[in-house]
Amino acid sequence: MVNVTVENLGPCKKLMRVEVDAPAVDAALEEITHDFQKQVRLPGFRPGKAPRHLVVKAYAPQIDDEAKRKLVSEGYRQAIADQQLRVVGQPDIEEIQFARGQPFQFAVTLETAPEFELPEYKGLPVKRPMSVVTEDDMERALNVLREQRATESDEILAVAAHAGAAVELHAYDAVRRLRHARRERLGSNRGGERRHSERGEESAVEAQQILRCAQDDT
């Protein structure tokens, strides 16, 4: 059970006091103590087998801290939900009172989103500004387009010139090899010159490959 009171410190600043009843405090302490009892190691006892009163005696401060953190977290969330507050930023939490068997009290200073009523806005007249395009505006726009097109044309011509030079080189090499192949084929017509004929066939194949590469580059 959580009791909450809220005090306005400003338009968007509030002081919230939260009180958690004693049964909830005892339940939280019992839960945390049980968790410690399962985990801690005490001399003479196996893990998880130490008596409860020895665990409480040895770890009372740690158990209290864990219980307070649990109570603050759960109590704060419940108080915010009950009061329907829209919190902005990090709250400032201050402990007021904590003891076994007694209610736990803490205070929270927090910033909230502003509250206001939205006025009627539908049907309000609105003036739409009209833009007037002058002759100077049109001339500036055309100049920008001309400069862009000129730059693109220069780049295209440069690429084309480079590609054309490569194609021309391939074509020249292909023609030279074809002429050489024809001469070697003619020489192969004479008896005993089979070796020249084979070289002529190889040169012809290489020339055809070069021509195909030149066509692919175009």
C-alpha positions as CSV (number, residue, x, y, z in Angstrom):
1,M,0.0,0.0,0.0
2,V,1.4,3.4,-1.0
3,N,0.2,6.8,0.2
4,V,1.1,9.8,-2.0
5,T,0.9,13.6,-1.5
6,V,1.9,16.1,-4.1
7,E,2.9,19.7,-3.5
8,N,3.4,22.3,-6.3
9,L,6.7,24.1,-6.0
10,G,6.2,25.9,-9.3
11,P,4.5,25.7,-12.6
12,C,6.4,22.6,-13.6
13,K,8.1,21.6,-10.4
14,K,6.5,19.3,-7.7
15,L,7.4,17.7,-4.4
16,M,6.0,14.3,-4.0
17,R,6.0,12.5,-0.7
18,V,5.6,8.8,-0.7
19,E,4.8,6.4,2.2
20,V,5.0,2.6,1.9
21,D,3.2,0.8,4.6
22,A,4.9,-1.5,7.2
23,P,3.7,-4.8,5.7
24,A,5.2,-4.0,2.3
25,V,8.5,-3.0,4.1
26,D,8.7,-6.3,6.0
27,A,7.9,-8.3,2.8
28,A,10.7,-6.5,0.9
29,L,13.2,-7.2,3.8
30,E,12.1,-10.8,3.9
31,E,12.6,-11.3,0.2
32,I,16.0,-9.7,0.1
33,T,17.1,-11.7,3.2
34,H,16.1,-14.9,1.5
35,D,18.1,-14.0,-1.5
36,F,21.2,-13.3,0.6
37,Q,20.7,-16.5,2.5
38,K,20.9,-18.5,-0.7
39,Q,24.1,-16.8,-2.0
40,V,26.3,-15.9,1.0
41,R,29.0,-18.0,2.5
42,L,29.5,-18.2,6.3
43,P,32.2,-20.1,8.1
44,G,31.1,-23.6,9.1
45,F,28.1,-23.7,6.8
46,R,27.7,-24.8,3.2
47,P,26.6,-22.2,0.7
48,G,22.9,-21.5,1.1
49,K,22.6,-23.4,4.4
50,A,23.5,-20.6,6.9
51,P,20.8,-19.8,9.5
52,R,18.7,-16.7,8.8
53,H,19.6,-14.9,12.0
54,L,23.3,-15.3,11.3
55,V,22.9,-14.0,7.7
56,V,20.9,-11.0,9.0
57,K,23.6,-10.3,11.6
58,A,26.4,-10.4,9.1
59,Y,24.8,-8.6,6.3
60,A,22.2,-6.3,7.9
61,P,23.4,-3.0,6.2
62,Q,23.6,-4.6,2.7
63,I,20.1,-6.2,3.2
64,D,18.6,-2.8,4.3
65,D,20.2,-1.0,1.3
66,E,18.8,-3.5,-1.2
67,A,15.4,-3.4,0.4
68,K,15.3,0.4,0.3
69,R,16.3,0.4,-3.4
70,K,13.5,-2.0,-4.2
71,L,10.9,0.0,-2.2
72,V,11.9,3.3,-3.7
73,S,11.8,1.9,-7.3
74,E,8.4,0.2,-6.9
75,G,6.9,3.0,-4.8
76,Y,8.0,5.7,-7.2
77,R,6.6,4.0,-10.2
78,Q,3.3,3.4,-8.5
79,A,3.1,7.0,-7.2
80,I,3.7,8.4,-10.7
81,A,1.1,6.2,-12.2
82,D,-1.5,7.0,-9.5
83,Q,-1.0,10.7,-9.8
84,Q,-0.8,10.6,-13.6
85,L,2.4,12.8,-13.7
86,R,4.4,13.3,-16.9
87,V,8.0,13.5,-15.5
88,V,10.7,15.4,-17.4
89,G,14.3,14.6,-16.5
90,Q,15.8,12.8,-13.6
91,P,14.0,13.0,-10.2
92,D,15.8,14.0,-7.0
93,I,14.9,11.3,-4.3
94,E,15.5,11.9,-0.6
95,E,15.1,9.2,2.1
96,I,13.1,10.4,5.1
97,Q,12.5,7.3,7.3
98,F,13.4,3.6,7.1
99,A,13.2,1.0,9.9
100,R,12.1,-2.6,10.2
101,G,8.4,-3.0,11.1
102,Q,7.6,0.7,10.3
103,P,6.4,2.5,7.2
104,F,9.0,3.7,4.8
105,Q,8.9,7.3,3.7
106,F,10.8,9.2,1.0
107,A,10.4,12.5,-0.9
108,V,10.9,13.1,-4.6
109,T,11.5,16.5,-6.2
110,L,10.7,16.3,-9.9
111,E,10.0,18.4,-13.0
112,T,6.8,17.7,-15.0
113,A,5.6,18.6,-18.4
114,P,3.6,21.9,-18.5
115,E,-0.2,21.5,-18.4
116,F,-2.3,23.8,-20.7
117,E,-5.5,23.7,-22.7
118,L,-5.1,23.7,-26.4
119,P,-7.2,26.6,-27.9
120,E,-9.4,26.1,-30.9
121,Y,-7.2,26.3,-34.0
122,K,-9.4,24.9,-36.7
123,G,-10.8,27.4,-39.1
124,L,-8.2,30.1,-38.4
125,P,-7.4,32.3,-41.4
126,V,-4.0,31.8,-42.9
127,K,-2.2,34.0,-45.4
128,R,-0.2,32.2,-48.0
129,P,2.7,34.2,-49.3
130,M,2.9,34.4,-53.1
131,S,6.3,34.2,-54.8
132,V,6.9,36.3,-57.9
133,V,9.4,35.2,-60.5
134,T,11.2,38.0,-62.2
135,E,13.2,38.1,-65.5
136,D,16.4,38.3,-63.5
137,D,15.5,35.1,-61.6
138,M,14.9,33.3,-64.8
139,E,18.1,34.5,-66.3
140,R,20.1,33.3,-63.3
141,A,18.4,29.9,-63.4
142,L,19.2,29.5,-67.1
143,N,22.9,30.5,-66.5
144,V,23.2,27.8,-63.9
145,L,21.7,25.2,-66.3
146,R,24.1,26.3,-69.0
147,E,27.1,25.9,-66.7
148,Q,26.0,22.5,-65.6
149,R,25.5,21.3,-69.1
150,A,28.8,22.7,-70.3
151,T,30.6,20.9,-67.5
152,E,28.9,17.6,-68.3
153,S,29.6,18.0,-72.1
154,D,33.4,18.6,-71.4
155,E,33.5,15.4,-69.3
156,I,31.7,13.4,-71.9
157,L,34.1,14.7,-74.7
158,A,37.1,13.9,-72.6
159,V,36.0,10.3,-72.0
160,A,35.1,9.9,-75.7
161,A,38.4,11.2,-76.8
162,H,40.3,8.8,-74.5
163,A,38.1,5.8,-75.6
164,G,38.6,6.8,-79.3
165,A,42.3,6.8,-78.9
166,A,42.3,3.3,-77.4
167,V,40.0,2.0,-80.1
168,E,42.2,3.5,-82.8
169,L,45.3,1.9,-81.3
170,H,43.6,-1.5,-81.2
171,A,42.4,-1.2,-84.8
172,Y,45.9,-0.2,-86.1
173,D,47.5,-3.2,-84.3
174,A,44.8,-5.5,-85.7
175,V,45.3,-4.3,-89.3
176,R,49.1,-4.7,-89.0
177,R,48.7,-8.3,-87.7
178,L,46.2,-9.2,-90.5
179,R,48.6,-8.0,-93.1
180,H,51.4,-10.0,-91.7
181,A,49.2,-13.0,-91.5
182,R,48.3,-12.7,-95.2
183,R,52.0,-12.5,-96.1
184,E,52.8,-15.6,-94.2
185,R,49.9,-17.5,-95.7
186,L,51.1,-16.6,-99.2
187,G,54.5,-17.8,-98.3
188,S,53.0,-21.1,-97.1
189,N,51.9,-21.9,-100.7
190,R,55.5,-22.7,-101.4
191,G,56.7,-26.3,-100.7
192,G,58.4,-27.0,-97.3
193,E,57.2,-23.9,-95.5
194,R,54.6,-25.4,-93.2
195,R,56.1,-23.6,-90.2
196,H,55.4,-20.1,-91.8
197,S,51.8,-21.2,-92.4
198,E,51.3,-22.0,-88.7
199,R,52.7,-18.7,-87.6
200,G,50.3,-17.0,-90.2
201,E,47.3,-18.8,-88.7
202,E,48.3,-17.7,-85.1
203,S,48.8,-14.1,-86.2
204,A,45.3,-14.1,-87.9
205,V,43.7,-15.4,-84.7
206,E,45.4,-12.8,-82.6
207,A,44.3,-10.0,-85.0
208,Q,40.7,-11.2,-84.8
209,Q,40.8,-11.1,-81.0
210,I,42.2,-7.6,-81.0
211,L,39.4,-6.4,-83.3
212,R,36.8,-7.9,-81.1
213,C,38.3,-6.1,-78.1
214,A,38.2,-2.9,-80.0
215,Q,34.6,-3.4,-80.8
216,D,33.8,-4.2,-77.2
217,D,35.5,-1.0,-76.0
218,T,33.3,1.0,-78.3
